[in-house]
Amino acid sequence: MKREISSLLTPVLRIVLPALFILSAVVFPTIIFFNPTVPNRAFSAVMAFMAFSILAGLVMLTTFWYRRVRMDEGKLFISNYLKEVSIPVSNILDVTERRLRGRPVTIHLKEASEFGQKITFLAKSRSIVGELKGLAGIEKGTSDSRLPDRR
C-alpha cells in the first residue's frame, strides 16, 4: 500500500494558492477600475494588478517544483498531479532538507527521472529524511561529494 510522505499542504501550495492569487489579480483590479468612488481608477487598477501579479509570481516560483511523493516497498511514486512516475529507492543519491520555508526536502537521484534529477517536496514529518537515507543505504550525516556545496 502506498504511503503518503509529502505534506497535505502540497496541493494547496501548488494548485489552490496560485489559482486564488491569479483570480484575485484579475478580480481585485477589475473591481477597483469599475468602482466610481475610487479616484484615478485606472492607475489604482494597474498598480493593484501589478502588486498581485508580483505576489502570485513569487508564490508560484517557490511552490512550482513541489511534487507529491508516496512510497511503497522500495519505490517512490512522484507526481505533479497530472502524471505519476515510479522511481526505485536504489536510484536515490542523497536526501537533503532546507531549514527555511516549510522545510522542503530534496531527493537527489543518480539517474534523471521524467521530473529531473532533483525531486523537491514538503515532507509530512521530519523523520522522512533519515528514513529515505536509510532505505537508500546512505549513512546519516554524510552527503555525496558529487552534490554542489550549499554554503
Beta strands, then each sheet from edge to edge (+ up, - down):
strand 1: 3-4
strand 2: 68-72
strand 3: 75-79
strand 4: 84-88
strand 5: 92-97
strand 6: 104-113
strand 7: 116-122
sheet 1: 1+ 2- 3+ 4-
sheet 2: 5+ 6- 7+
end
